[in-house]
């Protein structure tokens, strides 16, 4: 299948009205417009020209007053070329048929009477999205992906991009890094990204969850043990610190390390040597420590359940990771990624999200952050009956919206709200300024002015 530059500008118009055919062909002078008036000619042109976008009138002969023929053509188009963006055009009052077409794989719909300018906006957006898909596929073939940053994290939010840039700057500095953030925000992914961006990338990256291992076993896991050190120690075993020699050790939930073991970890950080359990020999180890926790270590230090001297050794650089709800637009980006990840194996007929599902994802609070979102999308892919994930498939509780941040200054509150709304509109419109302005209920010049005022990028 060819996806060359000229193919991306081919538009197939399936319409039986000669007057409307001529009007649409004239209106779309920026594209190579192909005209078909029935099923056979439409499929012939699809196979010969492989247009990226199709506008399809659902009411076609021999059933001009119904939708049977339109649905037959829609099915044939998607079977031959599933990535085609099909915009169905339905008569006045036929919204139910249009929504049914969306559920069967159509990309968007428009109701007659036709407004050439408005339909043209939908067509331009369809070409834009298809071009983005082709570019994303090209980047994926190169081992990369759109909206991916350090460690493969998917984000378009300035808050998370700032985190990634900070980690990149300290990656080659031999300092201990502490990642602070709620569960499910991607701390291990960022830790792995830090390792891969550092001079230790050829060494091992070893991760251990300190909260998941019983206290009486954690010391052995970290420092290893000699043969015969305790009952069941049938051989000498290296600990995670040793295994990460020359590389990076990621201590997740470091706040769960018991006080006695904190002393031994502090000694390693000071002397860079360890002693296995049951051993008497000091072993030099060159391991970089990256740690993470969702707990309030300042409060733990005040309660004397976490050593302040260990904290200062571990937290030479502290990076705070925002929650998913604090990264406007990222939930939609991640949801699309997870759908494309799970659908081929779990539900190959799945094509994407219905508009109400995207809105629910975008407005969700996501207390479990990225991990919760991933689980929701995986479940929805499995359980959804149609070709699109609907809001009901997500099984989200209502009333998730909060009052937001409490600003005293009205200008600051307005700017913060504007920024969030603009980011979400730009994400949902795939960077299309006209559509983003329409979603926001403002004109294009006003949106451009706001982007300039708040120093936000247009795409």
C-alpha positions as CSV (number, residue, x, y, z in Angstrom):
1,X,0.0,0.0,0.0
2,X,1.5,3.3,-1.0
3,X,1.5,6.2,1.4
4,X,3.4,8.7,-0.8
5,X,3.0,12.4,-0.7
6,X,0.5,12.6,-3.6
7,X,-1.6,9.8,-2.2
8,X,-2.0,11.7,1.1
9,X,-3.8,14.5,-0.9
10,X,-6.3,12.3,-2.7
11,X,-9.9,12.8,-1.7
12,X,-12.7,10.4,-2.8
13,X,-16.2,11.9,-2.8
14,X,-18.9,9.3,-3.0
15,X,-22.0,11.3,-4.0
16,X,-24.8,10.6,-6.5
17,X,-26.1,14.1,-7.0
18,X,-24.3,15.6,-10.1
19,X,-24.8,19.2,-8.9
20,X,-23.3,18.5,-5.5
21,X,-20.5,16.5,-7.1
22,X,-19.5,19.6,-9.1
23,X,-19.8,21.9,-6.1
24,X,-17.6,19.7,-3.9
25,X,-15.0,19.2,-6.7
26,X,-14.8,22.9,-7.1
27,X,-14.6,23.5,-3.3
28,X,-11.7,21.1,-2.9
29,X,-9.3,22.5,-5.4
30,X,-6.4,21.9,-3.0
31,X,-6.8,18.1,-3.4
32,X,-6.9,15.6,-6.2
33,X,-10.7,15.0,-6.0
34,X,-12.0,11.6,-7.2
35,X,-15.8,11.3,-7.8
36,X,-17.9,8.2,-7.5
37,X,-21.7,7.9,-7.6
38,X,-22.2,4.2,-6.7
39,X,-20.7,1.2,-4.9
40,X,-18.8,-0.3,-7.8
41,X,-17.1,2.9,-9.0
42,X,-16.3,3.9,-5.4
43,X,-14.5,0.6,-4.8
44,X,-12.7,0.7,-8.2
45,X,-11.3,4.1,-7.4
46,X,-10.4,3.1,-3.8
47,X,-8.4,0.1,-5.1
48,X,-6.8,2.1,-8.0
49,X,-6.0,5.3,-6.2
50,X,-6.0,4.5,-2.4
51,X,-7.2,7.9,-1.2
52,X,-6.5,8.8,2.4
53,X,-9.9,10.4,3.0
54,X,-13.4,9.6,1.7
55,X,-16.6,11.6,2.1
56,X,-19.5,9.1,1.8
57,X,-23.2,10.0,1.4
58,X,-25.1,7.2,3.1
59,X,-28.1,7.7,0.8
60,X,-27.1,6.2,-2.5
61,X,-28.9,4.3,-5.3
62,X,-30.5,1.9,-5.5
63,X,-31.7,3.0,-2.0
64,X,-31.4,6.8,-2.1
65,X,-33.9,7.2,0.7
66,X,-32.2,4.7,3.0
67,X,-28.7,3.9,4.3
68,X,-28.2,0.3,3.3
69,X,-26.0,1.1,0.3
70,X,-23.9,3.6,2.2
71,X,-23.2,1.1,4.9
72,X,-22.3,-1.5,2.3
73,X,-19.7,0.9,0.8
74,X,-18.4,1.8,4.3
75,X,-17.8,-1.8,5.1
76,X,-16.1,-2.5,1.8
77,X,-13.8,0.6,2.2
78,X,-12.7,-0.4,5.7
79,X,-12.1,-4.0,4.7
80,X,-9.9,-3.0,1.8
81,X,-8.0,-0.1,3.5
82,X,-8.8,0.1,7.3
83,X,-6.8,3.3,7.8
84,X,-9.0,5.3,5.4
85,X,-10.6,8.3,7.1
86,X,-14.3,8.0,6.1
87,X,-16.5,11.0,6.7
88,X,-20.1,10.0,6.4
89,X,-22.7,12.5,5.2
90,X,-26.3,11.9,6.3
91,X,-29.6,13.6,5.6
92,X,-31.3,15.9,8.1
93,X,-32.6,14.0,11.1
94,X,-30.5,10.9,10.4
95,X,-28.1,11.4,13.3
96,X,-28.8,7.9,14.5
97,X,-27.5,6.5,11.2
98,X,-24.4,8.7,11.4
99,X,-23.6,7.5,14.9
100,X,-24.1,3.9,13.8
101,X,-21.6,4.5,11.0
102,X,-19.1,5.9,13.5
103,X,-19.6,2.7,15.6
104,X,-18.8,0.7,12.5
105,X,-15.5,2.4,11.8
106,X,-16.3,5.8,10.1
107,X,-14.0,8.5,11.3
108,X,-16.5,11.4,11.5
109,X,-19.9,12.5,10.2
110,X,-21.6,15.6,8.9
111,X,-25.3,16.3,8.5
112,X,-27.0,17.9,5.4
113,X,-27.6,20.5,4.3
114,X,-23.9,20.8,3.5
115,X,-21.9,23.8,4.6
116,X,-18.8,23.6,2.3
117,X,-16.5,25.5,4.7
118,X,-17.4,23.4,7.8
119,X,-17.2,20.1,5.9
120,X,-13.9,21.4,4.5
121,X,-12.6,21.8,8.0
122,X,-13.4,18.2,8.8
123,X,-11.7,17.0,5.6
124,X,-8.5,19.0,6.4
125,X,-8.4,17.7,9.9
126,X,-8.8,14.1,8.5
127,X,-5.8,14.6,6.2
128,X,-3.9,16.1,9.1
129,X,-4.6,13.1,11.3
130,X,-3.7,10.6,8.6
131,X,-0.4,12.4,8.0
132,X,0.3,12.2,11.7
133,X,-0.4,8.5,11.7
134,X,1.9,7.9,8.8
135,X,4.7,9.9,10.5
136,X,4.1,8.1,13.8
137,X,4.4,4.7,12.0
138,X,7.6,5.9,10.3
139,X,9.1,6.9,13.7
140,X,8.0,3.6,15.2
141,X,9.8,1.8,12.5
142,X,12.9,3.7,13.6
143,X,12.4,2.6,17.2
144,X,11.0,5.9,18.2
145,X,7.5,7.4,18.6
146,X,5.6,10.6,18.6
147,X,5.3,12.4,22.0
148,X,7.9,10.1,23.5
149,X,10.6,11.5,25.8
150,X,13.1,10.1,28.2
151,X,12.7,6.4,28.8
152,X,9.9,6.1,26.2
153,X,7.5,8.1,28.4
154,X,4.5,9.4,26.4
155,X,3.7,13.1,27.1
156,X,2.9,16.4,25.6
157,X,2.5,18.3,28.8
158,X,5.0,21.0,29.7
159,X,5.0,19.8,33.3
160,X,6.3,16.4,32.4
161,X,8.6,17.7,29.7
162,X,10.2,19.8,32.3
163,X,10.8,16.7,34.5
164,X,12.3,14.8,31.5
165,X,14.7,17.7,30.7
166,X,15.8,17.9,34.4
167,X,16.5,14.2,34.5
168,X,18.5,14.4,31.2
169,X,20.6,17.2,32.7
170,X,21.6,15.2,35.7
171,X,21.9,11.8,34.0
172,X,25.7,12.1,33.4
173,X,26.4,13.6,36.8
174,X,27.3,11.0,39.4
175,X,24.7,12.1,41.9
176,X,21.9,10.2,43.7
177,X,18.4,11.1,42.4
178,X,15.2,10.9,44.3
179,X,11.9,10.8,42.4
180,X,8.9,11.9,44.4
181,X,5.4,11.2,43.1
182,X,2.2,9.3,43.6
183,X,1.8,5.6,42.7
184,X,1.4,5.0,39.0
185,X,3.1,8.2,37.8
186,X,5.9,6.4,36.0
187,X,8.8,6.6,38.5
188,X,10.4,3.4,37.4
189,X,10.1,4.4,33.7
190,X,11.9,7.7,34.4
191,X,14.5,5.9,36.5
192,X,15.2,3.6,33.6
193,X,15.3,6.6,31.2
194,X,17.9,8.2,33.5
195,X,20.0,5.1,33.4
196,X,19.8,4.9,29.6
197,X,20.8,8.5,29.2
198,X,23.8,8.2,31.5
199,X,27.3,6.9,31.0
200,X,26.3,3.8,32.9
201,X,23.9,2.7,30.1
202,X,26.1,-0.4,29.3
203,X,25.8,-1.5,32.9
204,X,22.9,-3.2,34.5
205,X,19.7,-1.5,35.6
206,X,18.4,-3.3,38.7
207,X,15.1,-2.4,40.3
208,X,13.7,-3.5,43.7
209,X,10.5,-2.6,45.4
210,X,11.3,-2.2,49.0
211,X,7.7,-2.3,50.1
212,X,7.1,-5.6,48.4
213,X,9.7,-7.6,50.3
214,X,9.4,-8.7,54.0
215,X,11.7,-6.8,56.3
216,X,13.6,-10.0,57.3
217,X,14.4,-10.7,53.6
218,X,15.1,-7.2,52.4
219,X,18.7,-7.0,53.8
220,X,19.6,-10.2,51.9
221,X,18.0,-8.9,48.8
222,X,20.0,-5.7,48.9
223,X,23.4,-6.8,50.3
224,X,23.5,-10.6,49.5
225,X,24.6,-13.4,51.8
226,X,27.4,-15.9,52.2
227,X,26.8,-19.6,52.1
228,X,25.7,-20.8,55.5
229,X,24.9,-17.3,56.8
230,X,21.4,-18.5,57.8
231,X,19.1,-21.5,57.5
232,X,18.4,-22.0,53.8
233,X,21.5,-20.1,52.6
234,X,22.9,-23.0,50.6
235,X,25.1,-20.9,48.3
236,X,26.7,-17.5,48.2
237,X,24.3,-15.0,46.6
238,X,25.0,-11.5,45.4
239,X,22.6,-8.7,46.4
240,X,21.0,-6.2,44.2
241,X,23.6,-3.5,45.0
242,X,26.4,-5.8,43.8
243,X,24.4,-6.9,40.7
244,X,24.1,-3.2,39.7
245,X,27.9,-2.7,39.9
246,X,28.8,-0.4,37.0
247,X,25.1,0.5,36.5
248,X,22.1,1.8,38.4
249,X,20.1,0.5,41.3
250,X,16.5,1.7,41.5
251,X,15.1,1.6,45.0
252,X,11.3,2.0,44.7
253,X,9.4,2.9,47.8
254,X,12.6,3.7,49.7
255,X,10.4,5.1,52.6
256,X,9.5,1.5,53.5
257,X,13.1,0.5,54.4
258,X,13.2,-0.3,58.1
259,X,15.5,1.9,60.4
260,X,18.2,-0.8,61.1
261,X,18.6,-1.4,57.4
262,X,18.7,2.4,56.7
263,X,22.0,2.5,58.8
264,X,23.6,-0.2,56.6
265,X,22.5,1.5,53.4
266,X,23.9,4.8,54.6
267,X,27.2,3.2,55.3
268,X,27.3,1.9,51.7
269,X,26.6,5.4,50.3
270,X,29.4,6.9,52.5
271,X,32.0,4.2,51.9
272,X,30.9,2.6,48.6
273,X,31.6,-0.8,50.1
274,X,29.3,-3.6,51.3
275,X,29.5,-6.7,53.4
276,X,27.2,-9.6,52.6
277,X,25.2,-11.2,55.4
278,X,27.6,-13.7,57.1
279,X,30.6,-12.2,55.5
280,X,33.6,-10.3,56.9
281,X,35.1,-8.9,53.7
282,X,34.4,-5.4,52.4
283,X,33.4,-5.5,48.8
284,X,33.9,-2.3,46.7
285,X,30.9,-1.6,44.6
286,X,30.4,1.2,42.0
287,X,26.6,1.5,41.9
288,X,24.5,4.6,41.3
289,X,21.4,4.9,43.4
290,X,18.1,6.2,42.1
291,X,15.2,6.0,44.5
292,X,11.5,6.8,44.6
293,X,8.7,7.1,47.0
294,X,5.1,8.3,47.3
295,X,5.5,8.8,51.0
296,X,6.1,12.1,52.8
297,X,9.7,11.7,53.9
298,X,9.8,15.1,55.6
299,X,7.0,13.9,58.0
300,X,8.8,10.6,58.4
301,X,12.0,12.4,59.4
302,X,10.1,14.5,61.9
303,X,8.6,11.2,63.3
304,X,12.1,9.7,63.3
305,X,11.0,6.8,61.2
306,X,13.4,7.9,58.4
307,X,17.0,9.0,58.9
308,X,17.7,12.6,57.8
309,X,21.3,11.8,57.0
310,X,20.2,9.0,54.7
311,X,17.7,11.3,53.1
312,X,20.4,13.9,52.3
313,X,22.6,11.1,50.7
314,X,19.7,9.8,48.6
315,X,18.3,13.2,47.7
316,X,21.2,15.0,46.1
317,X,18.8,15.8,43.4
318,X,15.0,15.7,44.0
319,X,12.6,15.5,41.1
320,X,8.9,15.8,41.7
321,X,6.7,14.0,39.2
322,X,3.2,15.5,38.6
323,X,0.1,13.3,38.8
324,X,-1.7,12.5,35.5
325,X,-4.5,14.9,36.4
326,X,-1.9,17.7,36.5
327,X,-0.8,16.9,32.9
328,X,-3.6,18.2,30.7
329,X,-3.9,16.3,27.4
330,X,-1.7,13.4,28.4
331,X,-4.5,11.1,29.4
332,X,-5.8,11.1,25.8
333,X,-2.3,10.5,24.4
334,X,-1.7,7.6,26.7
335,X,-5.2,6.2,26.2
336,X,-4.6,6.0,22.4
337,X,-1.2,4.4,23.0
338,X,-2.7,1.7,25.2
339,X,-5.5,1.0,22.8
340,X,-3.1,0.5,19.9
341,X,-1.0,-1.7,22.2
342,X,-3.7,-4.0,23.4
343,X,-6.3,-4.0,20.6
344,X,-4.3,-6.1,18.0
345,X,-4.2,-9.1,20.3
346,X,-7.3,-8.6,22.5
347,X,-9.9,-7.1,20.1
348,X,-8.5,-6.7,16.5
349,X,-11.8,-5.0,15.4
350,X,-11.2,-2.1,17.7
351,X,-10.6,1.2,15.9
352,X,-10.5,3.9,18.5
353,X,-12.5,6.0,20.9
354,X,-16.0,7.6,20.6
355,X,-16.0,11.3,21.3
356,X,-17.8,10.8,24.7
357,X,-15.1,8.4,25.8
358,X,-12.3,10.8,24.8
359,X,-14.0,13.6,26.8
360,X,-14.4,11.3,29.8
361,X,-10.7,10.3,29.7
362,X,-9.6,13.9,29.3
363,X,-11.7,15.1,32.2
364,X,-11.0,12.1,34.5
365,X,-9.3,12.6,37.9
366,X,-7.3,9.3,37.6
367,X,-6.3,8.9,41.2
368,X,-4.3,5.8,40.2
369,X,-2.5,7.8,37.5
370,X,-1.1,6.1,34.4
371,X,-1.4,2.6,35.9
372,X,-5.2,3.1,36.5
373,X,-5.7,4.5,33.0
374,X,-3.8,1.6,31.4
375,X,-6.0,-0.9,33.3
376,X,-9.2,0.9,32.3
377,X,-8.2,1.0,28.6
378,X,-7.2,-2.7,28.6
379,X,-10.5,-3.7,30.2
380,X,-12.5,-1.5,27.8
381,X,-10.7,-3.0,24.8
382,X,-11.7,-6.5,26.0
383,X,-15.3,-5.7,26.9
384,X,-16.3,-3.2,24.1
385,X,-18.8,-4.7,21.6
386,X,-18.4,-2.2,18.8
387,X,-15.4,-0.9,16.9
388,X,-15.1,2.1,19.2
389,X,-14.6,2.3,22.9
390,X,-17.6,4.2,24.3
391,X,-17.8,6.1,27.6
392,X,-19.8,3.2,29.2
393,X,-17.0,0.8,28.4
394,X,-14.6,2.7,30.6
395,X,-16.9,2.1,33.7
396,X,-16.0,5.5,35.1
397,X,-17.9,6.9,38.1
398,X,-19.6,10.3,37.5
399,X,-18.8,13.5,39.3
400,X,-15.0,13.3,39.0
401,X,-14.5,17.0,38.5
402,X,-13.1,19.0,41.4
403,X,-13.0,22.7,42.0
404,X,-9.4,22.9,40.9
405,X,-6.7,25.0,42.5
406,X,-7.7,27.8,44.8
407,X,-6.3,31.0,43.3
408,X,-6.7,34.4,45.1
409,X,-5.6,36.4,42.1
410,X,-8.3,36.3,39.4
411,X,-5.9,37.0,36.6
412,X,-3.7,34.0,37.6
413,X,-6.8,31.8,37.9
414,X,-8.0,32.9,34.4
415,X,-4.6,32.2,32.9
416,X,-4.3,28.7,34.6
417,X,-7.8,27.8,33.4
418,X,-7.0,29.1,29.8
419,X,-3.8,27.0,29.6
420,X,-5.5,23.8,30.7
421,X,-8.4,24.3,28.3
422,X,-6.1,25.2,25.4
423,X,-3.9,22.2,25.9
424,X,-6.8,19.9,26.0
425,X,-8.3,21.4,22.9
426,X,-5.0,21.2,21.0
427,X,-4.6,17.5,22.1
428,X,-8.2,16.5,21.0
429,X,-7.8,18.4,17.7
430,X,-4.4,16.8,17.0
431,X,-2.9,20.3,16.8
432,X,-5.4,21.7,14.3
433,X,-5.9,25.4,15.2
434,X,-9.3,25.7,13.5
435,X,-10.8,22.7,15.2
436,X,-9.2,23.7,18.5
437,X,-10.7,27.1,18.3
438,X,-14.1,25.6,17.5
439,X,-13.9,23.3,20.5
440,X,-13.0,26.3,22.7
441,X,-15.8,28.4,21.3
442,X,-13.5,31.2,20.1
443,X,-12.2,32.4,16.8
444,X,-8.9,31.4,15.3
445,X,-7.3,34.9,15.7
446,X,-8.3,34.8,19.4
447,X,-6.7,31.4,19.9
448,X,-3.5,32.6,18.2
449,X,-3.5,35.7,20.5
450,X,-3.9,33.5,23.6
451,X,-1.1,31.1,22.4
452,X,1.2,34.1,21.9
453,X,0.1,35.7,25.2
454,X,0.8,32.6,27.2
455,X,3.9,31.6,25.1
456,X,2.4,28.3,24.2
457,X,3.4,26.4,21.1
458,X,0.7,26.0,18.4
459,X,1.5,22.3,17.8
